[in-house]
Amino acid sequence: MRHALGLAAVAELSQQPQMIELARSVLGPDAFPFRATVFDKSTAANWLVVWHQDTALPLRARLELPGWGPWSVKEGIHYAHAPAATLSKVLALRVHFDDSTTANGPLRVLAGTHTLGVLSDDSVHEVATRIAPVDCVVPKGGIVAMRPLLIHASSKSHAEMPRRVLHIEYAASDSIAKPLRLAVA
């Protein structure tokens, strides 16, 4: 479910002192939540995600600027692929509502790849052949912090247990790349 920050319970969780303190310890004193997505992997909804980086950000308005784009609109909100300098001002906190195990399609990451900049799909694939993946096995209630440029993926679940995760993104400020401003999604 995209744009989950509009749900009262999600907005409230994103503002909990522990969450804000964690985000601010990485991004600075003005960090705030701007986007949330709910992932619900189960026997009814079971998918895999190939190796990729998260490079699109929700924005209040479309402005053509060098380094931004391509643009799209998702559920009425403008999105653009952002440059690495902007993405370095974003942190995702992934709250696990279920145990994440090696069997239920956990997040897999290529450690350290968040420092490589924005990569082409071919470069992402090439890096994935050189770096051993790490499964993020997390207990219910645990939190994983990750940068958007971290190359990550997940396999299909091979278990009957669900893997529900609330992925909340925080930014260092709402004017992350002037004159562009983040939209709350």
N, C-alpha and C positions, 0 to 999 in steps of 0.2 A: 504494500500500500504506500503510494507516494503521498507527499504533502501531509504527513501525519502530525506535524507540529500544530495544525489547526484543531486537533483533538485536545480537549481540556486536560485529560489525564497525561497525555504525552507532554504537553507544554509544562505541566506542573512538575513532572519528573525531570525534564530538561533544566529546570530552574532550581532543583534541589541543591543545597549548599555543597554537598560532596561532589556533585557533577560540575557545578560552576567552578569550584576550587580546583578540580583536576584540570579542566580546560584552561583556566587562567594561569595555572602553574606552567603551562606549555606556551600559551599564546599571549599572555600579558593581561593586565588588569581590566581591559575593556571587552574581553571575550564574551560572546553571547551566542545562544543557539539560533540557527537560521533555517535548518532543514531537518526533517526526520522521515525515516522510511521504516516500515515494518516488514520484516521477512518472516514468512511462516512456511517453512519446509516441512511437509508431512507426506503420508502415503497418498493423499489426495492431490497434493501440489508438490511435485518432486522434480527438481530441475538441476542442471549443472550450469556453472558459469565459467567460461574460459578465462585464461590469464588476461588481465587488463589493468588499467589505471582509471581512477575516477577523475575526469577532467572537466565535466560540465557543471556550471554553477547557475542557480536561479537568480535572475536579475529583474529589477523593477522596471526597466525600460531597455529597449534595443538601441544601442548606440554603436555605430561602426567605428571600431578602434583597431589599430595595428596589434596583431597577436591574439585577437579575440575572434572566435568563430571556428567552425560554422555555428550558425544559430538555429534554434528550433523552438517550438512552443509545445509544452506539455501541460495539459489540463489548465490552459489559460495563462501559464507563466512562461516568460521568455527564459531560455537557457542558451548559454554560449560556452564553448570550450575555452578555458582560461589558460594564460601563460603560467609557467612554473613558479615565477616569483609571487603571483597571487595565490596559487594553490598551496604554497608554503605557509600561508597564513590561516590554514584550515586544519582542524583536527576532528576526527570522528571518534565518538565514544559509543561502543557497541554493547548494549546491555542484554544479557542472556536471560531469557525467561525459562529456559530448559537447559539441562545438561547438554553440552556440545561434546560429542565423542568422535572417535575416528570413524564410526559406523554411520552417523547421521548427517553426513555431508558438511563437515565443518569448514570454516574459513581456512584457506591455505594461503600462505604468504611467502614471498621471496625476500628474506630479510635484507635490509639495507638498500633496497631498490628505490626507496622514496627520494634518494639523493641524486638519482640519474637524470632528473628533468622529465619533461613530457616526451614520451617515446612513440614512434610509429608502431602499428600493430606488428609489423615484421620484426622490429627491434625488441618488442615485448616477448615475442615468441623465441627469438634468439637468446635473450637473457634467461628465459625459462628453461632452456636446454643446458645452461651452465651452472645455475644455482639450485641447490637442493631445497625443495619446498619444506615449510614448517606448518604442521597442522595446529591451528589454534583451538586446543581442547580446553574448554572453559566450563566450570560448574555453574549450575543455575544461580543467578544473582551476580555472577562475575561480569567484569567489564574489560573489554579489549579496547585500547586506544590505538588508532592508526592514522597515518597521513594519507591524503587522497592519491598521491603518486606512488604509494607502495603497490607493487605489482601483486595482485591477489586473484584468487579463483575459489571455486568450491565444486565438489563432485556431487553426484546424486546421492541421496541417502540410501543405505542398505539396511536400515533398521525401521522398526515400526514406531519408534519414539519420535515425536516432533522436535524441530529445532526452530524455536521462535526467538528472533533477535530484533531489538529496537536500535536502529542505527541513527544516532543524533549527531549532526555536524555543527561545530562551533567555528566562528571566525574571530579574528583578532579585533575587527571593528566592522560596522555596517558599511563604511565607505572603503571597502577592501581594495578598490582600484579606481580612484577618482578619474572621471566623473561617474563611473558605474557604481551602483549601489545594489547590495544583495536584496533579493526578495525573501520573505519568510515563506517557507514551503513545508 
